[in-house]
């Protein structure tokens, strides 16, 4: 399933945050979106997922919904969005509660999500008993329970420490290798984009426009190898060159505000 964004513009009152964005997310692709603070990254994700109505432009999907998919487009958020009074397995089951599923299938989907994220022994734990990385794994397991065709990820690792972030990136890579899930991944972290994405969209400062789309040629499975480092360093330098001046201006605007 492909996501197609055409001439997308969005305003909050008199403030234009996105302007004329054209983008295609191909089936099985991981597309990262980066840009300075306030450039409209999260707004773009919200519009892509149908929770924000654009001021102008169009978002559409192309292609069949996979078998067993209950929610074709599914979000994973930065703040985990777990209900603190529900156990791990009940938080995962939350995504299934408005679907008319037999009880056996509901249990199977919950168990499958827990197994795939290594959470089976924590099924009865409450969120407060888990580390930040484990709470995010619960959020991912909940998303997987609906067997999505496409994941929309809004800075899912930004609240985590560096070590946990590395572990979660390994989890995402294993997931995408196994499931071939299409993903739109918003981040402010260049290293995450370089590790996870097939292509990286660089947005300008507000109003967000596409400055460039940069392809990462190195296969994801080889990006930690020494032979890949020269290419990745070149891509990183290109991305930072595109972002640096506008990131500095965006920071000054925020400070003045």
N, C-alpha and C positions, 0 to 999 in steps of 0.2 A: 504494500500500500504506500502510495506517494502523497506527500503534502505539498500543495501548490499555493504560493502566496503571490498575489498580483496587485501592484500599485497600492500597497497598504499605507494608509496615513491615519494617524490618531492624534486627537487633541483633547486636553483637559481644559475646558473653558477656552481661554485665549492662548494657552501654552501648547505648542506643537511638539510632540515627543517622538513621533515617527513620521517620515515623509517619503512616500514613493518607493517603498521597499518591495522588490521582486525577488523571490526565492523559491527554489525547488529542493525538497528533501526527498531523496530517492529511497526506494525500498532497500532495507538492509544497511543503510548508511548511518553513520554517526556524524552529525553536523554540529560543531560548536559555534556559539555566538559570543564574541567578546567585544569590549568597547569601554570607554570611560564611564565613570559614575553618572547616572542620569540620562544615559543615551537611549533608554527605552528597551533594554534587553528583556526585562521581566514583563513589560507590557506586550512585547512581541510574542512572548511565550503564552501569555494569557489569551491573546487574540487567537493564536494558533490552536489553543485548546478549547476555544469557544466560551471562555468565562468572561471575556471582555469583548464588547461589540465595537468593531473599528468605526472610526469616523468616515472613512472612505476606503475603497479597495475590496478585495475578495480573498477568502481562504477556502480551499476545496481539497478534497481527497480523491485519489484516483486509484482504482484497483479493488479487488475483492477483500472482504474481511475474512481473516483466517478462521478455520473451524475451531469451535470452542471459545472464541473471543467474546467476552461479555461487554467489554468497554474498549473500543478500538484505540482511543487516545487517552492515556492515563498519565497523571502527574506524579512526580516525586519532588517533595519540597525540601527546602533548607532546614526548616524547623521541626522536621519529623512528623508533625501533625498527628501525634498519638493521643488517645484518650487515657489520661493517667489512672483512671479507676478500672480500666479493663486490662486483662492479662495479655501477654504477647499473642496467644492464639486467638483471643477475642478481638484484638485490634486487627489482625489479619482478616478475620471473618467479617469485619465491618464492611469491607468492600463488596461483599456478596449478599448483604442482607436485603437489598431491594430487588434482587433477582430471584425469580421463582424456581429455585433449584431443589432437587431432592436432597434430603439430609445427607445421604451417603456421598453424593457428588460434592456437596459443600465441605464435608470433612476431608474428602480426598484433595480438594483444591487447597484447603488450609494446610494440610499435612505436606503437600507438595511444595508450597511456598516456604514453609519452615525448613524442610529438608534442603532445598536448593540454597538457602541462605545460612545453613548451619545453625539453626535456632531450635532444633527439636528438644534439646535438654532444657531450654529456657521457656517452654510454652506456657508454663503457669506463673512466670515471673511478671511483675508489674514494671512499667517503664522506669520508675524511679530506682529500680534495682539493677538497671543496665547502664553500661557505658554509653557515651554518645555514639560511638561506632555501632554498637549493638542496636541502639534505638533506630539508627538509620537503616540497618539491615531489616528491622521489622517493617519500616516504611516500604522498603523494596519488596519484601515478601508480600505485603498487602497489595502492592501494584501487580505483582506477578500472579496473584490469585485470580484476577480477571482475564489473564492471558492476553495482554494487550498486543495490538499490532504496532503501536508506536508509543514511545515514552517521551514525555516532556519533563526535563529535569532543570529545576531552578536553583542553581548553585548548591547542589546537594551535599558537597563536602566542605563548604566554607566555614561551618561551625566546629569543625573537627581539628584536632592537633595533627601535626605533620605525619607522624607514624600511622595514626588511624586512617588518615587520608590515603596514604600509600596502600594500606590493606584494602580499603574500599575500592580504590581504582583497580586493584587486582580482581576484586569481586565483579566489578562492572565488565572488565575485559573477559572474564570467564563466562559471564552471562551472555554478552554479545557474540562471543565465539560459538556458544552452544545454541542460542536461540535465534541469532541473526535479526534481533529486534531493531527496528528503525528508531533513531533517537535524535531529538533536538535538545542540545545540552548548553544551557546558559552558564557562563562562568566568568569570573574576573581573573582567573589564575591561568597564565600562559602555559605552565607546565602541565596542568590537567588537560588543556586543549591539545597540547602536543602529544600527550600519552594516549588519549582516548579517541580523537576525532579522525575522520577521513578528510574532511575539509573544515576550514575555519573561516567564519564570516566576521569581518571587522566592521563594526558600526562607528560612524562619526559621533562626535558629541552632539548634544541636543540642538536641533531635531535629528534623530538617528536616521542616517542614510547609509547604504552599503558603500564603504570605501573600497573594499576589495574582498574577494573570496580566494583564500590560499589553500591549495591542495597539499597534503602531506603524503609524499610518494612512498615513504618507508612503511612496510606492513606493520600493523600494530604489534604483532607477536615478536618483532625483532627490534623494537625501539629502545630496549634497554641494553642491546648489544653494542660493543665498542664500534663496530663497523657502521652503525646508524648515527653516531653522534655528530659527525660533520654535517650531515644533511639536516638533522634536527636543530643544530646550532644556527644554521643558515636560515631555516624557517623561523626560528624564534627571533632572530635579529630582524627579519622582515616584519614580523608581527609587531615587535616593539617599536620599530621605526614608524609604522602606521599609526600607532597608538600614543606615543610618548607626548608629543606636543599638545594633543587634544586632551589627554589625561591631566596634564598640568593645568590647562585652562579650566577644565571641569572642576578640579580641586579648588582653584581660586574662586570660581563662581560659588561653590558650596560654602567656602569660608566667608565670602562677602555676605551671603544670604544669612 
